[in-house]
């Protein structure tokens, strides 16, 4: 797609998604020319960032706030260059790196960049094969990050335990998304031992069961817990797990328990809790 160069100088947003671009074919001159670029979208292309042409251009963009690199081929090598962007570009507020095969080594590089960045508020790294080591925990070292999304990364029990340890010393993160990560009961023990500063937690599709619901309820009952929104879809919590959640519904504003085998008994517990509840604003109970 051709763009007028003079127009690009004053553009605040440039969208180069779905262009079949790679590291060699992308024209970085328009990006360099723009003096007020705030949003750059290069999703669904073939970028690896290996040769550094794009990242060098980004290093000069002191106005850049939002970078969308979803569905490329960045991998751990490109993550090294992204680390340099994080270390240098202190205007950037959000980065989307979903579906980029970044892996555990790449997550470490991103984590190192986050440690010294003072502007980023939101990072999405869904489906990047981060795995069950302590690499995901490194992403919690940012002093400014408020939203972190790590859906579908095979974090498992051990990785969830490491994240739980990271949350103990994190006072900034507000939203954590861990959809479909095979956390299980063992991982939940550590993840829900403290929720730090979290206000929203999404753990849909994680085989938590009633015991997992009990752990979340116990965490919410803690005087140090700030959780307001909990997403627990498709976790087979059943009537027993619902009973635990009903006890702490007064702490919540939003509760999503779709697809959890909640029967008549569990529904009754929720109804009784709602009679005196003054805080809950959203309740999802479909597919029960």
DOVO-59466 format. One record per residue (C-alpha): residue number from 1; residue in three letters; x, y, z negated. Coordinates in nm, 2 decimals. Layout:
N
@pos = NUM | code = ALA | xx = X | yy = Y | zz = Z
...
//
This chain:
288
@pos = 1 | code = UNK | xx = 0.00 | yy = 0.00 | zz = 0.00
@pos = 2 | code = UNK | xx = 0.15 | yy = 0.33 | zz = 0.11
@pos = 3 | code = UNK | xx = 0.13 | yy = 0.63 | zz = -0.11
@pos = 4 | code = UNK | xx = 0.20 | yy = 1.00 | zz = -0.05
@pos = 5 | code = UNK | xx = 0.54 | yy = 1.07 | zz = -0.22
@pos = 6 | code = UNK | xx = 0.44 | yy = 1.42 | zz = -0.32
@pos = 7 | code = UNK | xx = 0.12 | yy = 1.28 | zz = -0.48
@pos = 8 | code = UNK | xx = 0.33 | yy = 1.03 | zz = -0.67
@pos = 9 | code = UNK | xx = 0.53 | yy = 1.30 | zz = -0.84
@pos = 10 | code = UNK | xx = 0.23 | yy = 1.42 | zz = -1.03
@pos = 11 | code = UNK | xx = 0.06 | yy = 1.08 | zz = -1.08
@pos = 12 | code = UNK | xx = 0.01 | yy = 0.97 | zz = -1.44
@pos = 13 | code = UNK | xx = -0.09 | yy = 0.61 | zz = -1.33
@pos = 14 | code = UNK | xx = 0.06 | yy = 0.39 | zz = -1.06
@pos = 15 | code = UNK | xx = -0.10 | yy = 0.05 | zz = -0.99
@pos = 16 | code = UNK | xx = 0.11 | yy = -0.19 | zz = -0.78
@pos = 17 | code = UNK | xx = -0.07 | yy = -0.51 | zz = -0.89
@pos = 18 | code = UNK | xx = -0.13 | yy = -0.80 | zz = -0.64
@pos = 19 | code = UNK | xx = 0.12 | yy = -0.67 | zz = -0.39
@pos = 20 | code = UNK | xx = 0.35 | yy = -0.97 | zz = -0.35
@pos = 21 | code = UNK | xx = 0.64 | yy = -0.76 | zz = -0.48
@pos = 22 | code = UNK | xx = 0.97 | yy = -0.91 | zz = -0.60
@pos = 23 | code = UNK | xx = 1.29 | yy = -0.75 | zz = -0.74
@pos = 24 | code = UNK | xx = 1.42 | yy = -0.67 | zz = -0.39
@pos = 25 | code = UNK | xx = 1.11 | yy = -0.55 | zz = -0.22
@pos = 26 | code = UNK | xx = 0.97 | yy = -0.31 | zz = -0.49
@pos = 27 | code = UNK | xx = 1.04 | yy = 0.05 | zz = -0.41
@pos = 28 | code = UNK | xx = 1.15 | yy = 0.22 | zz = -0.73
@pos = 29 | code = UNK | xx = 1.20 | yy = 0.56 | zz = -0.57
@pos = 30 | code = UNK | xx = 0.83 | yy = 0.67 | zz = -0.63
@pos = 31 | code = UNK | xx = 0.85 | yy = 0.56 | zz = -0.99
@pos = 32 | code = UNK | xx = 1.17 | yy = 0.76 | zz = -1.04
@pos = 33 | code = UNK | xx = 1.01 | yy = 1.06 | zz = -0.87
@pos = 34 | code = UNK | xx = 0.70 | yy = 1.07 | zz = -1.09
@pos = 35 | code = UNK | xx = 0.75 | yy = 1.33 | zz = -1.37
@pos = 36 | code = UNK | xx = 0.45 | yy = 1.25 | zz = -1.57
@pos = 37 | code = UNK | xx = 0.40 | yy = 0.87 | zz = -1.53
@pos = 38 | code = UNK | xx = 0.22 | yy = 0.73 | zz = -1.83
@pos = 39 | code = UNK | xx = 0.08 | yy = 0.40 | zz = -1.70
@pos = 40 | code = UNK | xx = 0.26 | yy = 0.15 | zz = -1.47
@pos = 41 | code = UNK | xx = 0.08 | yy = -0.17 | zz = -1.36
@pos = 42 | code = UNK | xx = 0.28 | yy = -0.43 | zz = -1.17
@pos = 43 | code = UNK | xx = 0.08 | yy = -0.74 | zz = -1.26
@pos = 44 | code = UNK | xx = 0.04 | yy = -1.05 | zz = -1.05
@pos = 45 | code = UNK | xx = 0.36 | yy = -1.01 | zz = -0.85
@pos = 46 | code = UNK | xx = 0.69 | yy = -1.20 | zz = -0.83
@pos = 47 | code = UNK | xx = 0.91 | yy = -0.98 | zz = -1.04
@pos = 48 | code = UNK | xx = 1.19 | yy = -1.14 | zz = -1.25
@pos = 49 | code = UNK | xx = 1.36 | yy = -0.82 | zz = -1.35
@pos = 50 | code = UNK | xx = 1.69 | yy = -1.01 | zz = -1.30
@pos = 51 | code = UNK | xx = 1.87 | yy = -0.75 | zz = -1.09
@pos = 52 | code = UNK | xx = 1.78 | yy = -0.46 | zz = -1.32
@pos = 53 | code = UNK | xx = 1.65 | yy = -0.22 | zz = -1.04
@pos = 54 | code = UNK | xx = 1.31 | yy = -0.18 | zz = -1.20
@pos = 55 | code = UNK | xx = 1.43 | yy = -0.17 | zz = -1.56
@pos = 56 | code = UNK | xx = 1.69 | yy = 0.10 | zz = -1.47
@pos = 57 | code = UNK | xx = 1.41 | yy = 0.31 | zz = -1.32
@pos = 58 | code = UNK | xx = 1.21 | yy = 0.26 | zz = -1.64
@pos = 59 | code = UNK | xx = 1.49 | yy = 0.38 | zz = -1.86
@pos = 60 | code = UNK | xx = 1.45 | yy = 0.73 | zz = -1.72
@pos = 61 | code = UNK | xx = 1.07 | yy = 0.74 | zz = -1.77
@pos = 62 | code = UNK | xx = 1.04 | yy = 0.93 | zz = -2.10
@pos = 63 | code = UNK | xx = 0.67 | yy = 0.98 | zz = -2.04
@pos = 64 | code = UNK | xx = 0.58 | yy = 0.61 | zz = -1.99
@pos = 65 | code = UNK | xx = 0.33 | yy = 0.49 | zz = -2.24
@pos = 66 | code = UNK | xx = 0.18 | yy = 0.17 | zz = -2.10
@pos = 67 | code = UNK | xx = 0.36 | yy = -0.10 | zz = -1.90
@pos = 68 | code = UNK | xx = 0.16 | yy = -0.40 | zz = -1.75
@pos = 69 | code = UNK | xx = 0.38 | yy = -0.68 | zz = -1.62
@pos = 70 | code = UNK | xx = 0.13 | yy = -0.97 | zz = -1.65
@pos = 71 | code = UNK | xx = 0.16 | yy = -1.27 | zz = -1.43
@pos = 72 | code = UNK | xx = 0.51 | yy = -1.23 | zz = -1.29
@pos = 73 | code = UNK | xx = 0.82 | yy = -1.45 | zz = -1.32
@pos = 74 | code = UNK | xx = 1.02 | yy = -1.26 | zz = -1.58
@pos = 75 | code = UNK | xx = 1.16 | yy = -1.55 | zz = -1.78
@pos = 76 | code = UNK | xx = 1.42 | yy = -1.53 | zz = -2.05
@pos = 77 | code = UNK | xx = 1.67 | yy = -1.35 | zz = -1.81
@pos = 78 | code = UNK | xx = 1.43 | yy = -1.07 | zz = -1.74
@pos = 79 | code = UNK | xx = 1.35 | yy = -1.04 | zz = -2.11
@pos = 80 | code = UNK | xx = 1.71 | yy = -0.93 | zz = -2.16
@pos = 81 | code = UNK | xx = 1.66 | yy = -0.63 | zz = -1.94
@pos = 82 | code = UNK | xx = 1.32 | yy = -0.56 | zz = -2.10
@pos = 83 | code = UNK | xx = 1.51 | yy = -0.54 | zz = -2.44
@pos = 84 | code = UNK | xx = 1.71 | yy = -0.25 | zz = -2.30
@pos = 85 | code = UNK | xx = 1.38 | yy = -0.07 | zz = -2.20
@pos = 86 | code = UNK | xx = 1.26 | yy = -0.11 | zz = -2.56
@pos = 87 | code = UNK | xx = 1.59 | yy = 0.01 | zz = -2.70
@pos = 88 | code = UNK | xx = 1.59 | yy = 0.32 | zz = -2.48
@pos = 89 | code = UNK | xx = 1.23 | yy = 0.42 | zz = -2.39
@pos = 90 | code = UNK | xx = 1.08 | yy = 0.56 | zz = -2.71
@pos = 91 | code = UNK | xx = 0.76 | yy = 0.68 | zz = -2.55
@pos = 92 | code = UNK | xx = 0.62 | yy = 0.34 | zz = -2.46
@pos = 93 | code = UNK | xx = 0.32 | yy = 0.24 | zz = -2.67
@pos = 94 | code = UNK | xx = 0.19 | yy = -0.09 | zz = -2.51
@pos = 95 | code = UNK | xx = 0.34 | yy = -0.37 | zz = -2.30
@pos = 96 | code = UNK | xx = 0.16 | yy = -0.66 | zz = -2.15
@pos = 97 | code = UNK | xx = 0.38 | yy = -0.96 | zz = -2.07
@pos = 98 | code = UNK | xx = 0.12 | yy = -1.24 | zz = -2.04
@pos = 99 | code = UNK | xx = 0.20 | yy = -1.54 | zz = -1.83
@pos = 100 | code = UNK | xx = 0.57 | yy = -1.48 | zz = -1.76
@pos = 101 | code = UNK | xx = 0.75 | yy = -1.80 | zz = -1.88
@pos = 102 | code = UNK | xx = 0.95 | yy = -1.59 | zz = -2.12
@pos = 103 | code = UNK | xx = 1.01 | yy = -1.88 | zz = -2.36
@pos = 104 | code = UNK | xx = 1.17 | yy = -1.89 | zz = -2.70
@pos = 105 | code = UNK | xx = 1.50 | yy = -1.73 | zz = -2.59
@pos = 106 | code = UNK | xx = 1.32 | yy = -1.45 | zz = -2.42
@pos = 107 | code = UNK | xx = 1.10 | yy = -1.39 | zz = -2.73
@pos = 108 | code = UNK | xx = 1.42 | yy = -1.34 | zz = -2.93
@pos = 109 | code = UNK | xx = 1.54 | yy = -1.07 | zz = -2.68
@pos = 110 | code = UNK | xx = 1.21 | yy = -0.89 | zz = -2.70
@pos = 111 | code = UNK | xx = 1.22 | yy = -0.92 | zz = -3.08
@pos = 112 | code = UNK | xx = 1.56 | yy = -0.76 | zz = -3.09
@pos = 113 | code = UNK | xx = 1.43 | yy = -0.47 | zz = -2.88
@pos = 114 | code = UNK | xx = 1.14 | yy = -0.42 | zz = -3.10
@pos = 115 | code = UNK | xx = 1.36 | yy = -0.39 | zz = -3.41
@pos = 116 | code = UNK | xx = 1.49 | yy = -0.05 | zz = -3.29
@pos = 117 | code = UNK | xx = 1.19 | yy = 0.08 | zz = -3.10
@pos = 118 | code = UNK | xx = 0.99 | yy = 0.35 | zz = -3.28
@pos = 119 | code = UNK | xx = 0.69 | yy = 0.39 | zz = -3.05
@pos = 120 | code = UNK | xx = 0.54 | yy = 0.06 | zz = -2.94
@pos = 121 | code = UNK | xx = 0.20 | yy = -0.02 | zz = -3.10
@pos = 122 | code = UNK | xx = 0.07 | yy = -0.31 | zz = -2.89
@pos = 123 | code = UNK | xx = 0.24 | yy = -0.62 | zz = -2.74
@pos = 124 | code = UNK | xx = 0.07 | yy = -0.90 | zz = -2.56
@pos = 125 | code = UNK | xx = 0.28 | yy = -1.22 | zz = -2.48
@pos = 126 | code = UNK | xx = 0.00 | yy = -1.47 | zz = -2.43
@pos = 127 | code = UNK | xx = 0.10 | yy = -1.81 | zz = -2.26
@pos = 128 | code = UNK | xx = 0.47 | yy = -1.77 | zz = -2.26
@pos = 129 | code = UNK | xx = 0.59 | yy = -2.10 | zz = -2.40
@pos = 130 | code = UNK | xx = 0.74 | yy = -1.95 | zz = -2.71
@pos = 131 | code = UNK | xx = 0.71 | yy = -2.27 | zz = -2.90
@pos = 132 | code = UNK | xx = 0.72 | yy = -2.37 | zz = -3.27
@pos = 133 | code = UNK | xx = 1.05 | yy = -2.23 | zz = -3.39
@pos = 134 | code = UNK | xx = 1.10 | yy = -1.90 | zz = -3.57
@pos = 135 | code = UNK | xx = 1.11 | yy = -1.69 | zz = -3.25
@pos = 136 | code = UNK | xx = 0.75 | yy = -1.57 | zz = -3.28
@pos = 137 | code = UNK | xx = 0.84 | yy = -1.45 | zz = -3.63
@pos = 138 | code = UNK | xx = 1.11 | yy = -1.22 | zz = -3.48
@pos = 139 | code = UNK | xx = 0.83 | yy = -1.02 | zz = -3.30
@pos = 140 | code = UNK | xx = 0.70 | yy = -0.91 | zz = -3.65
@pos = 141 | code = UNK | xx = 1.02 | yy = -0.71 | zz = -3.72
@pos = 142 | code = UNK | xx = 0.89 | yy = -0.40 | zz = -3.53
@pos = 143 | code = UNK | xx = 0.84 | yy = -0.10 | zz = -3.76
@pos = 144 | code = UNK | xx = 0.55 | yy = 0.03 | zz = -3.55
@pos = 145 | code = UNK | xx = 0.38 | yy = -0.27 | zz = -3.38
@pos = 146 | code = UNK | xx = 0.01 | yy = -0.28 | zz = -3.48
@pos = 147 | code = UNK | xx = -0.13 | yy = -0.53 | zz = -3.24
@pos = 148 | code = UNK | xx = 0.04 | yy = -0.86 | zz = -3.14
@pos = 149 | code = UNK | xx = -0.12 | yy = -1.12 | zz = -2.91
@pos = 150 | code = UNK | xx = 0.04 | yy = -1.47 | zz = -2.89
@pos = 151 | code = UNK | xx = -0.24 | yy = -1.68 | zz = -2.76
@pos = 152 | code = UNK | xx = -0.16 | yy = -2.02 | zz = -2.60
@pos = 153 | code = UNK | xx = 0.21 | yy = -2.04 | zz = -2.70
@pos = 154 | code = UNK | xx = 0.23 | yy = -2.39 | zz = -2.86
@pos = 155 | code = UNK | xx = 0.33 | yy = -2.22 | zz = -3.19
@pos = 156 | code = UNK | xx = 0.22 | yy = -2.52 | zz = -3.39
@pos = 157 | code = UNK | xx = 0.24 | yy = -2.58 | zz = -3.76
@pos = 158 | code = UNK | xx = 0.60 | yy = -2.48 | zz = -3.80
@pos = 159 | code = UNK | xx = 0.57 | yy = -2.16 | zz = -3.59
@pos = 160 | code = UNK | xx = 0.26 | yy = -2.06 | zz = -3.78
@pos = 161 | code = UNK | xx = 0.45 | yy = -2.11 | zz = -4.11
@pos = 162 | code = UNK | xx = 0.73 | yy = -1.88 | zz = -3.98
@pos = 163 | code = UNK | xx = 0.47 | yy = -1.62 | zz = -3.89
@pos = 164 | code = UNK | xx = 0.32 | yy = -1.64 | zz = -4.23
@pos = 165 | code = UNK | xx = 0.66 | yy = -1.57 | zz = -4.38
@pos = 166 | code = UNK | xx = 0.70 | yy = -1.27 | zz = -4.15
@pos = 167 | code = UNK | xx = 0.37 | yy = -1.13 | zz = -4.26
@pos = 168 | code = UNK | xx = 0.48 | yy = -1.12 | zz = -4.62
@pos = 169 | code = UNK | xx = 0.73 | yy = -0.84 | zz = -4.54
@pos = 170 | code = UNK | xx = 0.52 | yy = -0.67 | zz = -4.27
@pos = 171 | code = UNK | xx = 0.31 | yy = -0.37 | zz = -4.37
@pos = 172 | code = UNK | xx = 0.23 | yy = -0.23 | zz = -4.03
@pos = 173 | code = UNK | xx = 0.07 | yy = -0.50 | zz = -3.82
@pos = 174 | code = UNK | xx = -0.31 | yy = -0.47 | zz = -3.80
@pos = 175 | code = UNK | xx = -0.43 | yy = -0.72 | zz = -3.54
@pos = 176 | code = UNK | xx = -0.29 | yy = -1.07 | zz = -3.47
@pos = 177 | code = UNK | xx = -0.42 | yy = -1.30 | zz = -3.20
@pos = 178 | code = UNK | xx = -0.32 | yy = -1.67 | zz = -3.22
@pos = 179 | code = UNK | xx = -0.59 | yy = -1.83 | zz = -3.01
@pos = 180 | code = UNK | xx = -0.52 | yy = -2.20 | zz = -2.91
@pos = 181 | code = UNK | xx = -0.18 | yy = -2.26 | zz = -3.08
@pos = 182 | code = UNK | xx = -0.23 | yy = -2.60 | zz = -3.25
@pos = 183 | code = UNK | xx = -0.18 | yy = -2.44 | zz = -3.59
@pos = 184 | code = UNK | xx = -0.35 | yy = -2.71 | zz = -3.78
@pos = 185 | code = UNK | xx = -0.40 | yy = -2.74 | zz = -4.16
@pos = 186 | code = UNK | xx = -0.03 | yy = -2.74 | zz = -4.24
@pos = 187 | code = UNK | xx = 0.04 | yy = -2.42 | zz = -4.05
@pos = 188 | code = UNK | xx = -0.26 | yy = -2.26 | zz = -4.20
@pos = 189 | code = UNK | xx = -0.13 | yy = -2.31 | zz = -4.55
@pos = 190 | code = UNK | xx = 0.15 | yy = -2.06 | zz = -4.49
@pos = 191 | code = UNK | xx = -0.02 | yy = -1.84 | zz = -4.23
@pos = 192 | code = UNK | xx = -0.31 | yy = -1.77 | zz = -4.47
@pos = 193 | code = UNK | xx = -0.11 | yy = -1.76 | zz = -4.79
@pos = 194 | code = UNK | xx = -0.09 | yy = -1.38 | zz = -4.72
@pos = 195 | code = UNK | xx = -0.24 | yy = -1.17 | zz = -4.45
@pos = 196 | code = UNK | xx = -0.01 | yy = -0.87 | zz = -4.51
@pos = 197 | code = UNK | xx = -0.17 | yy = -0.56 | zz = -4.37
@pos = 198 | code = UNK | xx = -0.38 | yy = -0.75 | zz = -4.11
@pos = 199 | code = UNK | xx = -0.73 | yy = -0.62 | zz = -4.05
@pos = 200 | code = UNK | xx = -0.82 | yy = -0.85 | zz = -3.76
@pos = 201 | code = UNK | xx = -0.71 | yy = -1.21 | zz = -3.73
@pos = 202 | code = UNK | xx = -0.80 | yy = -1.44 | zz = -3.43
@pos = 203 | code = UNK | xx = -0.74 | yy = -1.81 | zz = -3.48
@pos = 204 | code = UNK | xx = -0.99 | yy = -1.96 | zz = -3.24
@pos = 205 | code = UNK | xx = -0.93 | yy = -2.32 | zz = -3.12
@pos = 206 | code = UNK | xx = -0.67 | yy = -2.42 | zz = -3.37
@pos = 207 | code = UNK | xx = -0.81 | yy = -2.74 | zz = -3.54
@pos = 208 | code = UNK | xx = -0.84 | yy = -2.57 | zz = -3.88
@pos = 209 | code = UNK | xx = -1.14 | yy = -2.76 | zz = -4.01
@pos = 210 | code = UNK | xx = -1.31 | yy = -2.69 | zz = -4.34
@pos = 211 | code = UNK | xx = -0.98 | yy = -2.67 | zz = -4.52
@pos = 212 | code = UNK | xx = -0.86 | yy = -2.40 | zz = -4.29
@pos = 213 | code = UNK | xx = -1.18 | yy = -2.20 | zz = -4.36
@pos = 214 | code = UNK | xx = -1.12 | yy = -2.25 | zz = -4.73
@pos = 215 | code = UNK | xx = -0.77 | yy = -2.11 | zz = -4.70
@pos = 216 | code = UNK | xx = -0.89 | yy = -1.80 | zz = -4.51
@pos = 217 | code = UNK | xx = -1.16 | yy = -1.74 | zz = -4.77
@pos = 218 | code = UNK | xx = -0.90 | yy = -1.77 | zz = -5.05
@pos = 219 | code = UNK | xx = -0.68 | yy = -1.52 | zz = -4.87
@pos = 220 | code = UNK | xx = -0.97 | yy = -1.27 | zz = -4.83
@pos = 221 | code = UNK | xx = -1.05 | yy = -1.30 | zz = -5.20
@pos = 222 | code = UNK | xx = -0.70 | yy = -1.18 | zz = -5.28
@pos = 223 | code = UNK | xx = -0.68 | yy = -0.82 | zz = -5.40
@pos = 224 | code = UNK | xx = -0.40 | yy = -0.77 | zz = -5.14
@pos = 225 | code = UNK | xx = -0.60 | yy = -0.88 | zz = -4.84
@pos = 226 | code = UNK | xx = -0.73 | yy = -0.62 | zz = -4.59
@pos = 227 | code = UNK | xx = -0.89 | yy = -0.85 | zz = -4.34
@pos = 228 | code = UNK | xx = -1.21 | yy = -0.70 | zz = -4.19
@pos = 229 | code = UNK | xx = -1.26 | yy = -0.91 | zz = -3.87
@pos = 230 | code = UNK | xx = -1.20 | yy = -1.29 | zz = -3.84
@pos = 231 | code = UNK | xx = -1.23 | yy = -1.50 | zz = -3.53
@pos = 232 | code = UNK | xx = -1.27 | yy = -1.87 | zz = -3.61
@pos = 233 | code = UNK | xx = -1.44 | yy = -2.01 | zz = -3.30
@pos = 234 | code = UNK | xx = -1.42 | yy = -2.38 | zz = -3.22
@pos = 235 | code = UNK | xx = -1.24 | yy = -2.49 | zz = -3.53
@pos = 236 | code = UNK | xx = -1.49 | yy = -2.76 | zz = -3.66
@pos = 237 | code = UNK | xx = -1.53 | yy = -2.59 | zz = -3.99
@pos = 238 | code = UNK | xx = -1.88 | yy = -2.75 | zz = -4.04
@pos = 239 | code = UNK | xx = -2.11 | yy = -2.68 | zz = -4.32
@pos = 240 | code = UNK | xx = -1.84 | yy = -2.72 | zz = -4.59
@pos = 241 | code = UNK | xx = -1.61 | yy = -2.45 | zz = -4.43
@pos = 242 | code = UNK | xx = -1.91 | yy = -2.22 | zz = -4.38
@pos = 243 | code = UNK | xx = -1.99 | yy = -2.24 | zz = -4.75
@pos = 244 | code = UNK | xx = -1.64 | yy = -2.10 | zz = -4.83
@pos = 245 | code = UNK | xx = -1.68 | yy = -1.82 | zz = -4.58
@pos = 246 | code = UNK | xx = -2.02 | yy = -1.72 | zz = -4.70
@pos = 247 | code = UNK | xx = -1.87 | yy = -1.66 | zz = -5.05
@pos = 248 | code = UNK | xx = -1.64 | yy = -1.39 | zz = -4.91
@pos = 249 | code = UNK | xx = -1.86 | yy = -1.24 | zz = -4.64
@pos = 250 | code = UNK | xx = -1.89 | yy = -0.92 | zz = -4.85
@pos = 251 | code = UNK | xx = -1.53 | yy = -0.84 | zz = -4.75
@pos = 252 | code = UNK | xx = -1.59 | yy = -0.87 | zz = -4.38
@pos = 253 | code = UNK | xx = -1.73 | yy = -0.64 | zz = -4.10
@pos = 254 | code = UNK | xx = -1.70 | yy = -0.90 | zz = -3.82
@pos = 255 | code = UNK | xx = -1.72 | yy = -1.28 | zz = -3.83
@pos = 256 | code = UNK | xx = -1.71 | yy = -1.51 | zz = -3.52
@pos = 257 | code = UNK | xx = -1.78 | yy = -1.88 | zz = -3.60
@pos = 258 | code = UNK | xx = -1.91 | yy = -2.00 | zz = -3.26
@pos = 259 | code = UNK | xx = -1.88 | yy = -2.37 | zz = -3.18
@pos = 260 | code = UNK | xx = -1.81 | yy = -2.49 | zz = -3.53
@pos = 261 | code = UNK | xx = -2.06 | yy = -2.77 | zz = -3.59
@pos = 262 | code = UNK | xx = -2.25 | yy = -2.56 | zz = -3.84
@pos = 263 | code = UNK | xx = -2.58 | yy = -2.72 | zz = -3.93
@pos = 264 | code = UNK | xx = -2.89 | yy = -2.63 | zz = -4.13
@pos = 265 | code = UNK | xx = -2.70 | yy = -2.63 | zz = -4.46
@pos = 266 | code = UNK | xx = -2.43 | yy = -2.40 | zz = -4.34
@pos = 267 | code = UNK | xx = -2.68 | yy = -2.17 | zz = -4.18
@pos = 268 | code = UNK | xx = -2.86 | yy = -2.15 | zz = -4.51
@pos = 269 | code = UNK | xx = -2.55 | yy = -2.05 | zz = -4.69
@pos = 270 | code = UNK | xx = -2.50 | yy = -1.76 | zz = -4.44
@pos = 271 | code = UNK | xx = -2.86 | yy = -1.65 | zz = -4.47
@pos = 272 | code = UNK | xx = -2.84 | yy = -1.63 | zz = -4.85
@pos = 273 | code = UNK | xx = -2.51 | yy = -1.44 | zz = -4.83
@pos = 274 | code = UNK | xx = -2.66 | yy = -1.19 | zz = -4.58
@pos = 275 | code = UNK | xx = -2.94 | yy = -1.10 | zz = -4.82
@pos = 276 | code = UNK | xx = -2.71 | yy = -0.90 | zz = -5.04
@pos = 277 | code = UNK | xx = -2.44 | yy = -0.82 | zz = -4.78
@pos = 278 | code = UNK | xx = -2.38 | yy = -0.46 | zz = -4.70
@pos = 279 | code = UNK | xx = -2.06 | yy = -0.47 | zz = -4.50
@pos = 280 | code = UNK | xx = -2.11 | yy = -0.73 | zz = -4.22
@pos = 281 | code = UNK | xx = -2.18 | yy = -0.56 | zz = -3.88
@pos = 282 | code = UNK | xx = -2.12 | yy = -0.85 | zz = -3.63
@pos = 283 | code = UNK | xx = -2.19 | yy = -1.22 | zz = -3.67
@pos = 284 | code = UNK | xx = -2.16 | yy = -1.47 | zz = -3.39
@pos = 285 | code = UNK | xx = -2.30 | yy = -1.82 | zz = -3.44
@pos = 286 | code = UNK | xx = -2.36 | yy = -1.95 | zz = -3.09
@pos = 287 | code = UNK | xx = -2.31 | yy = -2.32 | zz = -3.01
@pos = 288 | code = UNK | xx = -2.38 | yy = -2.45 | zz = -3.36
//
